[in-house]
Amino acid sequence: AGNDLILTSTDLYTWTDPDPQSAADVTILRTAAHNILYAVANSNSVNAKVTGYIPAWWKWAIIGLDVAAAGLIALWGVKAFKKAKKEKQA
């Protein structure tokens, strides 16, 4: 029920750092890490494709602006390279 982030074998109201020499604390840490990683690995956060998901219009707008900016920067770089090459030859 979500208590995996309490990574210690002491009571719930007193926080202490887990003792790496304590077998109980190491077992609790391993179990908690397993549960947390299992929950993340089996959630939709790791799915490459979510069926039926359509991004909002503003996300497409930002992607378009990023692509346009990358294109302009590439064009500027090509022009600067050609100008530098021309000046070097002259």
C-alpha positions as CSV (number, residue, x, y, z in Angstrom):
1,A,0.0,0.0,0.0
2,G,2.9,2.4,-0.7
3,N,5.1,2.0,2.3
4,D,8.1,1.0,0.3
5,L,9.7,4.4,0.6
6,I,10.1,4.0,4.3
7,L,13.5,2.4,4.0
8,T,14.2,1.4,7.6
9,S,13.3,-1.3,10.0
10,T,12.5,1.1,12.9
11,D,9.0,2.3,13.7
12,L,7.1,4.6,11.3
13,Y,7.4,7.7,13.5
14,T,11.1,7.8,14.0
15,W,13.3,8.3,10.9
16,T,16.8,6.9,11.0
17,D,19.1,6.0,8.1
18,P,19.2,2.3,7.3
19,D,22.1,0.4,8.7
20,P,24.0,-1.4,5.9
21,Q,25.4,-3.9,8.4
22,S,21.9,-4.9,9.6
23,A,20.5,-8.0,7.8
24,A,16.9,-6.8,8.5
25,D,17.6,-3.3,7.0
26,V,19.3,-4.8,3.9
27,T,16.4,-7.2,3.4
28,I,13.9,-4.3,3.7
29,L,15.9,-2.1,1.3
30,R,16.1,-4.9,-1.3
31,T,12.4,-5.7,-1.0
32,A,11.5,-2.0,-1.2
33,A,13.7,-1.4,-4.2
34,H,12.3,-4.5,-6.0
35,N,8.7,-3.4,-5.3
36,I,9.4,0.2,-6.5
37,L,11.2,-1.0,-9.7
38,Y,8.6,-3.6,-10.4
39,A,5.8,-1.0,-10.2
40,V,7.6,1.3,-12.6
41,A,8.6,-1.4,-15.0
42,N,5.0,-2.6,-15.3
43,S,3.4,0.8,-15.6
44,N,2.6,2.7,-18.7
45,S,5.6,4.9,-18.2
46,V,7.9,2.4,-20.0
47,N,5.5,1.7,-22.9
48,A,6.9,2.9,-26.2
49,K,3.4,3.2,-27.6
50,V,0.1,3.9,-25.8
51,T,-2.9,2.9,-27.8
52,G,-5.3,5.8,-28.4
53,Y,-3.0,8.6,-27.1
54,I,-3.1,11.8,-29.2
55,P,-0.8,14.6,-28.1
56,A,-2.3,18.0,-27.5
57,W,-2.0,20.6,-30.2
58,W,0.6,22.6,-28.3
59,K,2.9,19.6,-28.1
60,W,2.8,19.4,-31.9
61,A,3.4,23.1,-32.1
62,I,6.5,22.8,-29.9
63,I,7.8,19.9,-32.0
64,G,7.3,22.0,-35.1
65,L,9.1,25.0,-33.6
66,D,12.0,22.7,-32.6
67,V,12.3,21.2,-36.1
68,A,12.2,24.7,-37.6
69,A,14.8,26.0,-35.2
70,A,17.1,23.0,-35.9
71,G,16.7,23.6,-39.7
72,L,17.5,27.3,-39.4
73,I,20.6,26.6,-37.2
74,A,21.8,24.0,-39.8
75,L,21.2,26.4,-42.6
76,W,23.1,29.1,-40.7
77,G,26.0,26.7,-40.1
78,V,26.2,25.7,-43.8
79,K,26.2,29.4,-44.8
80,A,28.9,30.3,-42.2
81,F,31.0,27.3,-43.4
82,K,30.8,28.4,-47.0
83,K,31.6,32.0,-46.1
84,A,34.6,30.9,-44.1
85,K,35.8,28.6,-46.9
86,K,35.4,31.4,-49.5
87,E,37.3,33.9,-47.3
88,K,40.1,31.4,-46.8
89,Q,40.4,30.9,-50.6
90,A,40.6,34.6,-51.2
